[in-house]
Amino acid sequence: MTVEPTARAAHHHAGVEAEAVDAGYLQKRQLRTGTAGWVLLAGLGVAAVISGDYAGWNFGLAEGGFGGLLVAVVLMAVMYGAMVLGLAELGSALPTAGGGYTFARRALGPWGGYATGVAVLIEYAIAPAAIATFIGAYVESLGLFGITDGWWVYLAAYALFIGVHLLGVGEALKVMMAIAAVAVAGLVLYLVGAIPAFDSANLLDIAPTDAAGASDFLPHGWMGVWAAFPFAIWFFLAVECVPLASEEARDPARALPRGIVAAMGVLLVLAVLMLVFTSGAGGSEAMSASGNPPVEALQVAGSSDGLTDVVNYAGLFGLVASFFSIIYAYSRQTFALSRAGYLPRALSVTNGRKAPVLALLVPGAVGFVLSLTGEGAMLLNMAVFGATVSYVLMMVSHIVLRRREPQLERPYRTPGGVATTGVALVLAAAAVVATFLVDVEAALWTLAAYALFLGYFALYSRHHLVASAPEEEFALLAAADEEVR
């Protein structure tokens, strides 16, 4: 196998080499293009996140009280809103299945691209494992199929939804959209029951501690706000997966910005309504330890069993929607990193329906094994750590590309430019630190996994990149353009 001189020269500064591959290499690694319009992309963004409205965010009430979690949600909404506007620009300019890895590869070189892609992959490989444990808990609590042991549910969930993805992206995105629609309808029904039971006194029923700055509004003081960041993130975690569908979108330059901004708008409205009316109907203290806050809030409010049951089943749909969509996200991130040689190349081979088989199966197997730990909360904290690290790197990428490549064609431009993504960068850095405040063990385990991935790149894959992969070609064209100028 020969090494292209241009590729070797372009990568020499980073100590990496890209190899030429035969013409059939990319033929075996093709996704189905032109499948998704902006509505399906928005559906993907909402579906990936919707389970976070049903459970998980409420543990932030124990960290910061209602006021602390409210401030944290506002700050994280600002971070995600600014980040989504930055990703809309990057995705329209560099539309490939690599998403954040593609953007960082162009801005920060092979090391930066790989570090970003792996952080995203850690987030998306671990998050479904956490969600699988919650699906198991729901199935048990609803008494479905007489199941009392969660691992059967985890296995069935992975097998069923990976199977649907293997049928192809068009089918998968439509199924995902339908499941997400049921989950959103469930939240609307829940709010119809919760809003009449709202009592503002319930919001502030957690007694103030002796922490610095503590009050009725901030019972755990200002540090409580910071500690609530990871839980506020659960209202929005994984909306950033939308650019991973770029290669399969119709007219990605227009569809991607519209899809991701629309998804963020829906999620923002739901986050505010769920935080305020769940705490107000069920009481902040009671909700702070609840495994199923909408159902328990309705029970406290004395709602009918019929409504409670419907919301309970809708919560299961919400978990399934997020599980299903994040499987899509991890497969596309794995596919892109593998196609370019950063991960073993076999992971990116696609089947007759143009679905990446091993990119779906291998992270799924890892996730299934992790789900057997039953440590749902810890797994989600690990996913949040991977996510926040990737946010820092993606926002740095936006700022670097704005400064270094002002001539890059940008069909969509971020309102406010680097000032907008600069705000997201500062908040994302604070969120990385917050993961250590909440669960040091989870953060350290994730850091260890991250270090192993970086070691693989340092010792092996940086010498075996694929020059003709789209992300590498983008980078080579940029390097050539720099030389000409």
C-alpha positions in Angstrom: 0.0 0.0 0.0 1.5 3.3 -1.0 1.5 6.5 0.9 0.3 9.6 -0.9 3.1 12.3 -0.7 0.5 15.1 -0.2 -1.2 13.3 2.6 2.1 12.5 4.4 3.2 16.2 4.0 -0.1 17.5 5.2 0.1 15.4 8.4 3.8 15.6 9.0 3.4 18.3 11.7 1.2 16.1 13.8 3.3 13.0 13.4 0.6 11.1 11.5 0.4 9.5 8.1 -2.4 8.9 5.7 -2.4 6.0 3.3 -4.0 5.7 -0.2 -6.5 2.9 -0.5 -8.0 1.1 -3.5 -11.1 2.4 -5.3 -13.3 -0.2 -3.7 -12.6 1.0 -0.1 -15.1 3.8 0.0 -17.6 1.8 -2.1 -18.0 -0.6 0.8 -18.5 2.3 3.2 -21.4 4.3 1.9 -24.4 5.6 3.7 -27.8 6.3 2.0 -27.8 9.9 1.0 -30.8 12.2 0.6 -32.9 10.3 3.1 -33.8 12.9 5.8 -35.3 16.4 5.5 -35.2 19.0 8.3 -38.3 17.6 10.1 -36.7 14.2 10.5 -33.5 15.8 11.7 -35.4 17.8 14.3 -37.2 14.6 15.3 -33.8 12.9 15.7 -32.7 15.8 18.0 -35.8 15.7 20.1 -35.9 11.9 20.3 -32.3 11.7 21.5 -33.1 13.9 24.5 -36.7 13.3 25.4 -36.1 10.6 28.0 -34.3 13.4 30.0 -37.6 15.1 30.5 -39.1 12.0 32.2 -36.3 11.3 34.7 -32.8 12.1 35.7 -32.9 15.9 35.8 -34.8 15.9 39.1 -31.8 14.6 41.0 -30.4 18.1 40.5 -33.0 19.3 43.1 -31.1 17.4 45.7 -27.9 19.2 44.7 -29.2 22.7 44.3 -32.8 22.9 45.4 -35.4 24.4 43.0 -33.6 27.7 42.7 -30.2 26.2 42.2 -31.5 23.8 39.5 -33.4 26.6 37.8 -30.3 28.8 37.5 -28.3 25.7 36.3 -31.0 25.0 33.7 -30.9 28.6 32.5 -27.1 28.5 32.2 -27.1 25.1 30.4 -29.9 26.3 28.1 -27.7 29.2 27.2 -24.7 26.9 26.6 -26.7 24.5 24.4 -28.5 27.3 22.6 -25.2 28.9 21.7 -23.5 25.6 20.9 -26.4 24.5 18.6 -26.0 27.8 16.6 -22.3 27.1 16.3 -22.9 23.5 15.2 -25.5 24.6 12.7 -22.7 26.7 11.0 -20.1 23.9 11.2 -22.5 21.2 10.0 -23.7 23.3 7.0 -20.0 24.0 6.0 -18.6 20.5 6.6 -21.5 18.0 6.1 -20.1 14.6 6.9 -21.1 11.7 9.2 -18.3 12.6 11.5 -20.1 15.6 13.1 -18.0 17.1 15.9 -15.0 15.0 14.9 -15.1 16.4 11.4 -15.2 20.0 12.6 -12.3 19.5 15.1 -10.3 17.6 12.5 -10.4 20.6 10.2 -9.7 23.1 13.0 -7.4 21.3 15.3 -5.7 18.6 13.2 -5.8 14.8 13.5 -5.2 14.7 17.3 -7.9 17.3 18.0 -10.3 15.5 15.6 -9.7 12.1 17.2 -9.9 13.5 20.8 -13.3 15.1 19.9 -14.7 12.1 18.1 -13.7 9.7 21.0 -15.3 12.0 23.6 -18.5 12.0 21.6 -18.3 8.2 21.1 -17.8 7.7 24.9 -20.9 9.8 25.5 -23.1 7.9 23.0 -21.8 4.4 23.8 -22.4 4.8 27.5 -25.7 6.8 27.5 -27.8 3.9 26.0 -26.4 1.6 28.7 -27.7 4.0 31.3 -31.1 4.3 29.5 -31.4 0.5 29.2 -31.2 0.3 33.0 -34.1 2.8 33.3 -36.1 0.9 30.6 -35.6 -2.2 32.7 -36.9 -0.4 35.8 -39.9 0.9 34.0 -40.8 -2.5 32.5 -40.5 -4.1 36.0 -42.6 -1.3 37.7 -45.3 -1.6 35.0 -45.3 -5.4 35.4 -44.9 -6.0 31.7 -44.4 -9.6 30.5 -44.0 -10.7 34.1 -40.3 -9.6 34.0 -38.5 -9.2 37.3 -34.8 -9.4 36.1 -33.6 -6.4 34.1 -30.9 -8.0 31.9 -33.5 -9.7 29.6 -34.9 -6.3 28.9 -31.5 -4.8 28.2 -30.7 -7.6 25.7 -34.1 -7.3 24.0 -33.8 -3.5 23.7 -30.4 -3.7 22.1 -31.3 -6.6 19.8 -34.6 -5.1 18.6 -33.4 -1.5 18.0 -30.1 -2.4 16.5 -32.1 -4.7 14.2 -34.3 -1.8 13.0 -31.2 0.3 12.3 -29.7 -2.5 10.2 -32.8 -2.2 7.9 -31.6 1.3 6.9 -31.7 4.9 8.0 -35.0 5.9 6.3 -36.9 3.2 8.2 -35.0 3.9 11.4 -35.6 7.7 11.4 -39.4 7.2 10.7 -39.8 4.7 13.6 -37.8 7.1 15.8 -40.0 10.0 14.9 -43.2 8.0 15.7 -41.9 6.9 19.1 -40.7 10.5 20.0 -44.2 11.8 19.0 -45.8 9.5 21.5 -43.3 10.5 24.2 -43.9 14.3 23.6 -47.7 13.7 23.6 -47.2 11.9 27.0 -45.5 15.0 28.4 -48.3 17.3 27.1 -50.9 15.0 28.8 -48.8 15.0 32.0 -48.7 18.8 32.0 -52.5 18.9 31.6 -52.7 17.0 34.9 -49.8 18.7 36.7 -50.6 22.4 35.9 -53.9 22.6 37.9 -52.1 21.0 40.9 -49.3 23.6 40.9 -48.5 25.3 44.2 -45.7 27.8 44.4 -45.0 26.8 48.0 -43.9 23.3 46.8 -41.0 24.8 44.8 -39.1 26.0 47.9 -39.9 23.2 50.4 -36.2 22.1 50.7 -34.8 23.6 54.0 -31.7 25.8 53.6 -28.4 24.4 54.7 -25.5 26.4 56.2 -23.7 26.5 52.8 -22.3 29.8 51.6 -25.1 31.9 50.0 -27.9 29.5 51.2 -31.5 30.8 51.2 -35.0 29.4 50.6 -34.4 29.9 46.9 -30.8 28.4 47.0 -30.9 25.9 49.9 -27.4 24.6 49.0 -26.0 28.0 48.2 -24.1 29.0 45.1 -22.0 25.8 44.9 -25.4 24.0 44.6 -26.0 25.7 41.3 -22.7 24.4 40.0 -23.3 20.9 41.3 -26.7 20.9 39.5 -25.1 21.5 36.1 -24.9 17.8 35.1 -28.5 17.3 35.9 -29.6 20.4 34.0 -27.7 19.0 31.1 -30.1 16.0 31.0 -32.8 18.3 29.6 -30.6 18.8 26.5 -28.0 16.0 26.4 -27.5 14.5 22.8 -29.3 17.3 20.8 -25.8 17.8 19.3 -26.1 14.4 17.5 -28.0 16.0 14.6 -24.9 16.8 12.5 -24.1 13.1 12.5 -26.9 12.7 10.0 -25.4 15.2 7.5 -24.4 12.6 4.9 -27.9 11.1 4.9 -29.8 14.4 4.8 -31.4 16.1 1.8 -29.7 19.5 1.2 -27.8 19.4 4.5 -26.6 23.0 4.2 -30.2 24.1 4.8 -31.8 21.1 6.5 -29.2 20.7 9.3 -29.4 24.3 10.7 -33.2 24.3 10.6 -33.5 20.8 12.1 -31.1 21.3 15.1 -32.4 24.8 15.9 -36.1 23.5 15.8 -35.2 20.6 18.1 -33.5 22.9 20.6 -36.6 25.2 20.6 -38.9 22.3 21.5 -36.5 21.0 24.2 -36.2 24.4 25.8 -39.9 24.8 26.2 -40.3 21.3 27.6 -37.4 21.8 30.1 -38.9 24.9 31.6 -42.4 23.4 31.8 -41.2 20.1 33.4 -38.9 21.7 35.9 -41.5 24.3 37.1 -44.7 22.2 37.1 -43.2 18.9 38.3 -41.6 20.6 41.3 -44.7 22.7 41.9 -47.1 19.8 41.8 -45.1 17.1 43.5 -42.8 19.2 45.8 -39.1 19.8 45.2 -38.0 17.6 48.2 -40.2 14.6 47.1 -39.2 14.9 43.5 -35.4 15.2 44.3 -35.2 11.4 44.9 -37.9 10.2 42.6 -37.2 7.5 39.9 -40.3 8.5 38.0 -41.1 12.2 38.8 -44.1 12.7 36.4 -46.0 9.7 37.7 -45.1 10.5 41.4 -46.1 14.2 40.9 -49.5 13.1 39.6 -49.9 10.7 42.5 -49.2 13.5 45.0 -51.6 15.7 43.1 -54.3 13.0 43.3 -54.7 12.6 39.6 -56.7 9.6 38.2 -55.1 6.2 37.8 -55.9 6.3 34.1 -53.8 9.5 33.5 -51.0 8.2 35.7 -50.9 4.9 33.7 -50.9 6.7 30.4 -48.0 9.0 31.5 -46.1 5.9 32.8 -46.3 4.2 29.5 -45.4 7.4 27.6 -42.3 7.6 29.9 -41.3 4.1 28.6 -41.7 5.5 25.0 -39.5 8.4 25.9 -36.7 6.2 27.2 -37.0 4.0 24.1 -36.9 7.1 21.8 -33.6 8.3 23.3 -32.2 4.8 23.4 -33.0 4.3 19.7 -31.7 7.6 18.5 -28.4 7.5 20.5 -27.7 4.0 18.9 -28.0 5.8 15.6 -25.6 8.5 16.8 -22.9 6.1 18.1 -23.0 4.1 14.9 -22.4 7.2 12.7 -19.6 8.5 15.0 -18.0 5.0 15.0 -18.5 4.7 11.2 -16.8 8.1 10.4 -13.8 7.5 12.7 -13.4 4.0 11.3 -13.7 5.0 7.6 -10.9 7.5 8.1 -8.7 4.9 9.9 -8.8 6.3 13.4 -10.6 3.2 14.6 -10.3 -0.3 13.1 -11.5 0.0 9.5 -13.8 -3.1 9.6 -16.2 -1.1 11.8 -17.2 1.1 8.8 -18.3 -1.5 6.3 -21.9 -1.0 5.3 -24.5 -3.7 4.3 -26.8 -3.8 1.3 -29.1 -1.2 2.9 -26.1 1.0 3.6 -26.2 0.6 7.4 -22.8 0.3 9.1 -23.1 -3.2 10.6 -20.2 -3.5 13.0 -20.5 0.2 14.0 -24.0 -0.7 15.3 -23.0 -4.0 16.9 -19.7 -3.4 18.6 -20.6 -0.3 20.7 -24.0 -2.0 21.3 -22.2 -5.0 22.8 -20.1 -2.8 25.0 -23.2 -0.9 26.1 -25.0 -4.1 26.9 -22.2 -5.2 29.2 -22.1 -1.8 30.9 -25.9 -2.0 31.4 -25.4 -5.2 33.4 -23.8 -3.1 36.2 -27.3 -1.6 36.9 -25.5 1.7 37.7 -27.8 4.0 35.7 -27.0 7.3 37.4 -23.2 6.6 37.4 -23.3 5.7 33.7 -25.2 8.9 32.8 -22.6 10.9 34.7 -19.9 9.2 32.7 -21.8 10.1 29.5 -22.1 13.7 30.6 -18.3 13.8 31.2 -17.7 12.6 27.6 -20.2 15.1 26.3 -18.9 18.2 28.0 -15.3 17.4 26.9 -16.5 17.2 23.3 -18.5 20.5 23.7 -15.3 22.3 24.7 -13.4 21.0 21.7 -16.2 21.7 19.3 -16.6 25.3 20.4 -12.8 25.8 20.2 -13.1 24.4 16.6 -15.7 26.9 15.6 -13.6 29.8 17.0 -10.4 28.6 15.3 -12.1 28.1 11.9 -13.7 31.5 12.0 -10.3 33.1 12.7 -8.2 30.9 10.4 -10.6 30.2 7.5 -12.8 33.2 7.1 -13.2 32.3 3.4 -14.7 28.8 4.1 -18.1 28.6 2.5 -20.7 28.8 5.3 -24.3 28.4 4.1 -25.4 29.2 7.6 -23.6 31.6 9.9 -23.8 31.6 13.7 -25.6 34.8 15.0 -23.0 36.6 17.1 -20.1 34.6 15.6 -17.3 33.7 18.0 -18.9 35.7 20.8 -21.8 33.2 20.8 -19.6 30.1 20.8 -17.2 31.7 23.3 -20.1 31.8 25.8 -20.8 28.1 25.1 -17.1 27.3 25.6 -16.8 28.9 29.0 -20.0 27.2 30.2 -18.9 23.9 28.8 -15.6 24.1 30.6 -17.5 24.8 33.9 -19.7 21.8 33.2 -16.6 19.5 32.8 -15.5 20.6 36.3 -19.0 20.1 37.6 -19.0 16.4 36.7 -16.2 15.9 39.3 -18.3 17.8 41.9 -21.1 15.3 41.5 -19.4 12.0 40.9 -15.6 11.8 41.1 -15.6 8.0 40.4 -17.6 8.3 37.3 -15.4 11.1 35.9 -12.2 9.2 36.7 -13.5 6.0 35.0 -14.4 8.0 31.9 -11.0 9.7 31.9 -9.3 6.3 32.1 -11.3 5.0 29.1 -10.5 8.3 27.2 -6.8 7.8 27.9 -6.9 4.2 26.5 -8.5 5.5 23.3 -5.8 8.2 23.0 -3.1 5.6 23.6 -4.5 3.5 20.7 -4.2 6.5 18.4 -0.7 7.4 19.6 0.7 3.9 19.2 -1.2 2.7 16.1 -3.9 4.4 14.2 -2.2 7.7 13.6 0.1 5.9 11.2 -2.8 4.3 9.3 -5.2 7.0 8.4 -7.1 6.9 5.1 -6.2 9.8 2.8 -9.4 9.6 0.7 -11.9 9.6 3.6 -14.0 12.8 3.4 -12.7 14.3 6.6 -9.1 13.8 5.6 -9.8 15.2 2.1 -11.4 18.3 3.7 -8.2 18.8 5.7 -5.9 18.2 2.7 -7.8 20.8 0.6 -7.6 23.3 3.5 -3.8 22.7 3.8 -3.4 23.1 0.0 -5.4 26.3 0.1 -3.2 27.6 2.9 0.0 26.9 0.8 -1.5 28.7 -2.3 -2.3 31.7 -0.3 
